[in-house]
Amino acid sequence: MRACGVLLPISGLPSAYGIGCFSKEAYDFVDQLIAAGQKYWQILPLGPTSYGDSPYQSLSTFAGNPYFIDLERLIQEGLLKEEECKAVDFGDNESYVDYEKIYLGRYKVLYQAFLRYDCAGDEAFGEFVRNNGYWLEDYCLYVAIKEQQGGISWNLWPQELRDRHPKALQECREKLAEEIQFQKFLQYLFYKQWGWLKNYANENGVQIIGDIPIYVAFDSADTWANPLLFQFSEENVPVAVAGCPPDGFSPKGQLWGNPLYSWEYHRETGYSWWLQRVSHCFKMYDVVRIDHFRGFDEYYSIPYGDQTAEFGHWEKGPGLELFHVLKERLGSLNVIAEDLGFLTDSVIKMVKDTGYPGMKILQFAFDESENSAYLPHKYDRNCVVYTGTHDNDTTKSWFQSLNDHDLNFVKMYMNETGNDIDEAVWSLIRLAVSSVADTAIIPVQDYLCLGAEARMNTPSTLGDNWKWRMKKGQLSREIIERMRLLARLYGRL
């Protein structure tokens, strides 16, 4: 079925107190999607972030980010006072998240709510803790110890904590009981509020596309609690880490640093951890985009300790076997395969054999060869087309950066004869929505015709990523009507 949607991370919503969250503005955005004829809202990973603020480097693959808890609802529930929230400096720029101020201020406010909350008297809280114990207990203990240790990575903790000696962990559970309970409270609030928002979207015909990174962060509850899942030495030090080989864009490759999976161990355990992980994702989302999908066919292995990715090598992943197990145990899954970058024949075959739709990025289509696989006349229906993703520049800024050849080529392809750059952005959006692809997803920044100031992420950089926010009222009635017109014209309503 033909459909279209919008890419906007939760953090990018307008809302009070410094960062987008599960607030009234999130429900308003769902209403705007409905009015615009959109069937999908695509977001970025919802996990708790750490240094660098990247949602792709989370403290847990199961936990939710407490930043997204709506403080205004807690005020309505009597757990917070409005003056307590207004007294905190969450930053004063409505277009950007100030993560340092959010980190310093938000947990203090949430702790006030925790102190007023009767955890023991709320059966729903107890049920949440019981149902999610398989990840919640380790995660909350990990965060509590991490706080006690001054925020350092778990591999630098005292050996008895690093290696999870039972006696040491039990002592921490007793000593840090209040902090552990606070972390459980945060996860309870997160999942309760997210469930309300997702249900509202679903009841009104909007499905949520979530995002799952293939890898987990090294400093995470996942690696600390389950070291056998990864390529670690007996001292719990990585043997090799993830990244990408050198290419024309990165002469020394990309060193991501994520631990690699011990696929032999996963196979021996019937992929039980992956079954838990994917099952958990489909409780949170309606559709799941799996990042770096090619890593399941082959993954790039870089010796631990290398400062660049130059001396890595390719190793075989689990291939189709993993997806056969997932389908056998969980049924047919609505997955989008992020199959971007250099693809070998075996990767292409794996994506095709799973039946999952791959991704087509229009900003990648117009190169010197004039023969890119991302040109719309080469699509089949089973794919998802984007103007760009969270890793791309905005389409307006992309147009401004094109050389004369590529600019002339894209304008000729779109039959765009004018020089109005905003109309060129809309022409590229029209190209996506009119294509044969079953699904078209457009970043909200492109509908707003914003420039480089609204870019969400520049890969392999630190400092200015994940910060952009949409201002209240920026998605105007006129833009919504134009979005709906395109959806109607091209059979996506």
Buried (B, 14 or more C-beta within 10 A) or exposed (E): EBBBBBBBBBBBBBBBBBBBBBBEBBBBBBBBBBBBBBBBBBBBBBBBBBEBBBBBBBBBBBBBBBBBBBBBBBBEEEBBBEEBBEEBEBBEEBBBBBBEBBEEBBBEBBBBBBEEBEBEEEEEBEEBBEEBEEBBBBBBBBBBBBBBBEEEBBBEBEEBBBBBEEEBBEEBBEEBEEBBBBBBBBBBBBBBBBEBBBEBBEEEEBBBBBBBBBBBBBBBBBBBBBBEBBBBEEEBEBBBBBBBBBEEEBEEBBBBBBBBBBBEBBEEEEBEBBBBBBEBBBEBBBBBBBBBBBBBBBBBBBEBEBEBBBEBEEEEBBBBBBBBBBBEBEEEBEBBBBBBEEBEEEBBBBBBEBEBBBBBBBBBBBEEEEEBEBBBEEBEEBBBBBBBBBBBBBBBBBBBEBEEEBBEBBBEBBEBEEEEBEEBBBBBBBBBBBBBBBBBBBBBBBBBBBBEEBBBBBBEEEEEBBBBBBEEEBBEEEBBEBBBBBBEEBEBB
